[in-house]
């Protein structure tokens, strides 16, 4: 059995703005699920999601990957 990446999540300060930028580059329709969470499903690619984090949040790895096994 192989693992498959289903979603990549980026921490950011403005999910709605960032999802529209990436939708213009990758294709797909931006979806604002809430003020804190937006995503796109680009054709032929995994879902790309953006979640709001508080200002000043400092983390090493600002992405999360969701795997399906």
C-alpha positions as a printed NumPy array, in Angstrom:
array([[  0.   ,   0.   ,   0.   ],
       [  1.251,   3.487,  -0.838],
       [  0.683,   6.691,   1.086],
       [ -0.785,   9.585,  -0.866],
       [ -0.629,  13.278,   0.008],
       [ -4.166,  14.657,   0.018],
       [ -3.639,  18.176,   1.317],
       [ -0.898,  20.697,   2.02 ],
       [ -1.705,  23.367,   4.626],
       [  0.181,  26.64 ,   5.036],
       [  0.052,  28.843,   8.134],
       [ -0.454,  32.478,   7.16 ],
       [ -1.936,  35.801,   8.262],
       [ -4.47 ,  36.315,   5.44 ],
       [ -5.883,  33.039,   4.06 ],
       [ -8.477,  34.672,   1.771],
       [ -5.89 ,  36.832,   0.034],
       [ -3.313,  34.071,  -0.3  ],
       [ -5.763,  31.493,  -1.673],
       [ -6.754,  33.89 ,  -4.482],
       [ -3.115,  34.431,  -5.411],
       [ -2.453,  30.689,  -5.666],
       [ -5.751,  30.017,  -7.45 ],
       [ -4.691,  32.475, -10.147],
       [ -1.392,  30.593, -10.577],
       [ -2.519,  26.973, -10.184],
       [ -6.141,  27.112, -11.33 ],
       [ -9.178,  26.066,  -9.367],
       [-11.761,  28.088,  -7.497],
       [-10.842,  29.63 ,  -4.141],
       [-13.059,  28.514,  -1.24 ],
       [-13.306,  30.496,   2.002],
       [-14.595,  27.964,   4.523],
       [-14.283,  30.527,   7.308],
       [-12.376,  33.706,   8.067],
       [ -9.53 ,  31.507,   9.293],
       [ -9.452,  28.786,   6.604],
       [ -9.366,  28.899,   2.78 ],
       [ -8.402,  26.343,   0.152],
       [ -8.227,  25.476,  -3.543],
       [ -8.379,  22.162,  -5.384],
       [ -6.12 ,  22.837,  -8.378],
       [ -6.63 ,  20.517, -11.357],
       [ -4.202,  17.609, -11.247],
       [ -2.773,  18.593,  -7.863],
       [ -3.519,  18.057,  -4.161],
       [ -5.679,  20.461,  -2.181],
       [ -3.756,  23.541,  -1.052],
       [ -5.125,  25.102,   2.133],
       [ -4.288,  28.181,   4.176],
       [ -5.034,  28.676,   7.858],
       [ -4.795,  31.885,   9.824],
       [ -2.312,  32.011,  12.684],
       [ -1.915,  34.82 ,  15.218],
       [  0.533,  37.605,  14.452],
       [  3.957,  36.899,  15.845],
       [  3.538,  33.133,  15.732],
       [  6.939,  31.687,  14.993],
       [  7.209,  28.07 ,  13.899],
       [  9.905,  26.179,  12.071],
       [  7.674,  24.203,   9.736],
       [  4.689,  26.231,   8.559],
       [  3.202,  23.465,   6.407],
       [  1.156,  20.413,   7.251],
       [  0.729,  17.435,   5.005],
       [ -2.259,  15.115,   5.144],
       [ -1.557,  11.563,   4.001],
       [ -4.002,   8.89 ,   2.956],
       [ -2.763,   5.354,   3.473]])
